[in-house]
Amino acid sequence: MKEVKVGIIGFGTVGTGVASCLLENQSVMEKRTGVKIKLHKISDIDITTSRDIALPDGILTTDTDKLIDESDIVVELVGGIEVAKKIILTVLEKGKSVVTANKALLAEEGKEIFEVAEKYKADVYYEASVAGGIPIIKSLREGLAGNRIEKIMGILNGTCNYILTKMENDSQDFGEALNKASKLGYAEADPSLDIDGFDTAHKTAILASLAYGELISMDDIYIEGIRNIALMDINFAKDLGYRVKLMGIIKKEHNNIEVRVHPTMIPSATIMANISDVNNGVLIEGDPVGTTLFYGQGAGMKATSSAVVADIIDVALNIEKNSNRRIPAFRSAKQFNSLMSMKNIESRYYIRIQVSEKPGVIANISKILGDENISISSILQREKEASSEFVPIVIITHHTHEINMLKALDKMQNLTETKEKIKLIRIEDI
């Protein structure tokens, strides 16, 4: 039986989970693959702190270069950009394959990494970079390889999904829900990467690049986080039959694609709307497959380590069968004309306007929308509460172009009756 040596660089939470899985499930993997996948070395700058895992003698090291030289497969779990990129390029230039969970690195520096992998005939596997334990990368690279991808919509950040779930279920405002997420370890000390949408954007860029054959730059993605979602909007959405989710949205329209990340109202009766807490979900619409939905844990040691080990097994089988580059990490074969500007996308919209209670307000708002060719689907106005001097008006529109909506918002914001910044949330009728 062929033995394949695995070296792990980075012994944090995920590294510990990967090591544990390789040690505990080695016999299972051998029976399924016919390959002995052996944990050879683990490199980290800190090899003294206990990780609550029993390791064979001689596995831990601080000598990363030696680990790379001795290993058949190198797993990069350092995180960040510069150090991780240097490690991966070093491994690839030796003609060895890399497994990584580093979404930010791939989204921002993937072009160079994939080019080097191709030059040196090495593989890059990165299942754990998107949606944790959900096998979404493998599904796009292999399972749906014969499909034209029409749409991908994903709940890709567990922290944001947890916060929005708590806001709806427990009537907590954003600050309260974020504080709860922090106490449970779901949110980082600095949660901005999650709540401002950049983590979701990294993952969305990777999925869009895989689906349409050209690397999508972060600069080309519209990114909006959940900081400004108010409990009032969560409650209005619920009353209207929707739930608010932070979505990564990829669509192909007339051979052009749109790639965007923002809070989105989706019908509460759908399966996607009921993906709650820290779980992730990805909907893919393809031709001929139709609509498929993937659901599961999007983060955490066990889910992420499961995805990393699955990649290790794939690479080990490639080595055993001498079939490197069997499925390239990324194949550049552009399948669209252009990337659409956000102002040109079409959507339905939820608008909440806080106004002073005066005659003619709704007529003024309706005229502005009409002047911009925006049709109203429904309008809701509740009686003014005694504790508030303003009354909220909620409008749901039919489909319109974003640029028309932005022009209308600017005009409505300048009405003398408008007392706060207007809230806008896009709607997707999944």
N, C-alpha and C positions, 0 to 999 in steps of 0.2 A: 504493500500500500504506500503510495507516494505521500511524503510528509511536506507540508507547506508551513513555513515559519512566519508568524505574525508578530510585528513590532508595533506597539502603541506609543505614540508621543502625546503626552497629556494625561495626567492621572487624577482628573477631577471627577465630578459626579458621573458623567457619561463614560469616561475611561474606566472607572471602577465597575460600572455596569457591564461594559463590553468584556472586561477581563473575567468577571464573574460568570458570564454566559459562556465564554469560550472554555473555561475550566469545568463548569458544572454540566454542560451539554455536549462535551467533546464526543462521547460515545454515540449520542444521537446523531450528530452531524456526520460522523464516520459511516454509520450504517446507511444514511441517506445519500451520501455523496461518493463513498469509496475513497475518500481522501482524508488523511490525518491532518487536521488543522490544529497546529500547535502554537500556544502562546509562548513566544520566545523571550521577548524583553518588553519592559515598560520603562519609558524615559520621562523624567519630570525634574524640575529644579528642586522640588521638595519630595524626598523619598523617605522622610522620617515620620511625618504625620500619619497617624493611623487612619485607614480607610475602611475599617471593619470588614476586611476580606483577607482570607488566608491564602498567601501566595507561596509557590515553591521557592526554595532558596535560589538566589542568583538572578531572579527575574528583574528586580528593580535596578535602575541605573540612571546616572546623570549624563552619560555619554551618548548623545543623540546620533552622532556620526557613526559610531560603532554599531548602534542599533540598526541604522539604515543599511549599512554594509552587510550585516548578517541576516537581515530579514528578507523574505520573498514578497511580503505585502506589508506596507506601512500605513498605519491608521493615524491620521492627523486629527487630534482632538484638543489642540491648543487654543483655538478660537482667535479672534482678532484678525488683523489683515497682514501686517508686515512680516512678523515672525512666521506665521503659518504659511504665507506665500513662499518665503525662502525655503522652508522645509519641503513643501510640495514640489517646487521646481527642482530642488536637489535630488529628490527621489525619482522624479520623472526623467531627468537627464541621465540617470543611471539605467534607464530602461525598465524601471520597476513600477508597479501599479500602486495607486493611492486610493484609500477610502477616507472620506471626510464627511463631517456634518456641518461644515462651515458655509452657511448660506450667504453671509455678508461678503466673504471672500469671493465666492463664485459669482455673485451678482455684480460685484464691482471690479473684479480682476479676472473674470472667467475667460476673456478673450485670449490673454497671454497663456494662461494655464492650459486651455484646451489645445492651443497651437503647439505648445511644447510637448504635450502628451502625444499629439499626432506625429510630430517630428521624430520622437524617440520610440514610437510604436508601443506606448504604455497606455494603461487604462486609468481613468478617473471614475470612481463610483461615489455617489453622493445622495443615496436614498434618504438618509436622516436629515438632510438639509431642509426638507419641506414636509410639514405635517407629521413629524415624529414617527410613530409606528405604522402609519398608513402607507402602503406600498404604492404611492402615487407616481414616483419617478419611473419605477419599473413598468407600471401600467402604461405610461405614455411612451416609453422607449421601446417596449416590447408588445404588451397586450393590445395596444391600440395603434400599432405601427401601420396597419393597413387602412386607417381611417383618416378622413379629412376632419380636422378639429374645428368645430364651429363656435364653441363657447366653453369657457372654464370659469366657474365661480367658486370661491373658496372662503371658508372661515378658517384662517390660518394662524391665528394668534390666540393661545389659550388664556393669556392674561386679560386681554380685552373682552373675550367672550365671557369669562368669569365675571368681570365687572358689570357688563351689560345684563347678565343673568341676575346678579344680585340687585341691581337697580330695579328690574322689573318684578322679581319675586318678593323682595323684602322692602320695597319702596324706599330704597336708600338713594341719596344723591350721589353724584360721581365721586366726590371726595371720600364719603363714607365707604363706598364699595372699593375704591382704590386702597384705602387704609386696611380693609379686611383682607384684600388680596396680598398686601405686603406682609401682614402678620402670618398668613398661611404659607408664605414663601413663593407665591405665584407671581409676585411682582418684584423686580429688582429694586435696590436702594434708589437708583435713578431709573424710573420706569419709562423715560421719554422714548426710548427706542421702540417700545411696545405701543404705548398709548398714543403716540404721534404717528403711528402707521408705518414706520420704516422697516420694522421686522417683517410685517406682512408684505411690504413692497419688495423686499429682497426675495421672498419666496415666490411672489407673483412674477417677478422678472425671470426667475429660473423656469417656471412653468410655461410662460409665454415663449421663452427662447426655445424650449424643447418642442413646443407645439407647432411653431411656425418657422423654425430653421434659421433664425438670425438672433444674435445676442441683443437683448433689449437693455438699453442703458437706463440706470436709475433716473437720469436727468429727463428721460422721456415719459416717465410715469407720473400721473397726477396722484398726489399723496395727501390725504386728510385723515387725521386721527379722531379719537373720541373725546378729547378734553372738553369740547363744548356741547356734548350731549347732556341735556337737562332731564331731570326726572319727569318734568311736565311733558316733554316730547315722548319719552318712553310710554307714559300713560295715554297720551293721545293716540299713539301708534296702536297700542293695545285695544283701545276703544274702536279704532277703525279697522281692526282685523289684521294688524301687522305686528312684527317684532323688528327691533333694530339690531343689526349685526354689522361688525366691521368686515367688509368684504374685499377680497381681491377679485377683480372682474376683468376677464379677457374675452373679447368678442371679435369675430370676423364679420365685417359688413361690406358687401360689394367688393370683396377682395382687398379691403383695407382692414387693419386691426386697431382696436382700442384697448389700452391697458391702463387700469386705474384702481386706486385703493381709497375707499371712503366709507363712512357709515351708510348703511343701506337699509331701507324698510322692505321686508319681504313678507309675503302672506303667512300668517301664523299657523295656517292649516298644513303647510308644507313640512316635509321631513327636515329640510335644511333649517327652517326656523326653530325647530325643536332640538337642535344640537346645542346643548347647554354647558354651563360651567367651563372647565378647561379643555373640553373636547374640540376637535377639529372636524371639518367636513369639506369635501371637494366634489363638486358636480362637474361632470364633463359631458358635453354633447358632441357626438361625432357622427360621421356618415361613413359606413352604414349602421354603426352600433346603436344609435339613438342616444338616450340619456342614461348615464350611469352615475351612481353616487357612492362615494367612499367616506367612511366614518370611523373615528377611533380617537385614541389618545394622541394629542399633538405635541406632547413634550413629556419631560420626566425621564429619569434614569432608565427605567425598564423599557418604555416604548422606544426611546431613541436608540438604546443599545441593541434592541431587536433589529432595527433597521440597519445599523452599522454591521452587525454580524451577518445579516442576509447578504450585504455587499461583499463581505469577506468571503463568504461561501461562493458567490458568483466568480470572484477573481481567482479563488483557489481552483475552481473547476476549469477556468480558462487556462491556468497554468498547467493543470494536469492533462488537459487535452491539447496543449500547445496551440491555443487559439486566441492570442491576444488581439485586441481591437475587434472582437467579434461583434460587439455593439458599441460603437464609439460613444464617448460621454456626450458629445454634442456634434451633430452633423450639420454643417452649414449648407443649407439648401433652401433659400428664401422662398416662402410660400405665400407672400402677400405683396401688394404694391407699395403701401406706405403705412406709417403709424399715424393714426388720426390725432389731431389736436383736441384737447378736452373741450374747447368751445364748440366743436363740431359734432360732439356725441349727441344722441337723442335719449331722453329719459322722461319718466313721469316724476313729479316733484311734490313733496310735502313742504308747505310754507307755514310758519307760525309767526304772526305779527302781533306785537303788543301795542294796542292803540288806546287813546283816550276815547271815552264813550260819547261820541257826537254823531248827529245825523249826517248821512251821506258818506261815511267812511268806506263802507263796503262798495258803494257805487264808484268812488274814486279808485279803489284798488282794482275793481273789475275792469274799469276803463283802461288802466295802465296795462293790465294783462292782455286785454283785447287789442290794444294798440301794438303789442309785440307778437300778435298772432298766437297767443297762448290761451287754450280753451280750458275752462274750469270743469273738473269732473264732480267735485263736491265741495261744499263750504260748511264750516261748523263754527258757530259763535255761541259761547256759553254766557250766562249772566255774570256780571261782575261780582266777585266775592267782596264781602265787606272789608276784608283785610287788605285788599289791593285797590289801587287807584286806576289800574288799567285792565282792559279786557283782552283776552287772546282771541284772535281770529285764525282759524286753521283752514287752509285751502289745499286740496289735492288737484293737481292738473292732469290733463291728458298729455300724451307725448309731445315734446317740443325740443328744439335745439337748445343746448346749454347757453349759447351766446344770447338767445332771446330771453332766457330766464335771467341771466345776469343783468341785462339791460333793464328788465322790469324790476328786479330787486333794487337796483340803484335808484330808480324813480320812486319806488314805494318807500325806501329808506328816507327819502327827502320830504315825504309828506309831513306836514306839521302835526298830524295826529299820531305818527309813529314815534314811540317812546323808548324802544330798546332796539338792539341789533336784531334784524330779522333772522330767524332760524330756517335753514333749508336742509332737507335730507332727500336724497335721491331714492326712487322706488324701483325695484326690480320685481316684476310679476313672474316669479319662477314657476 
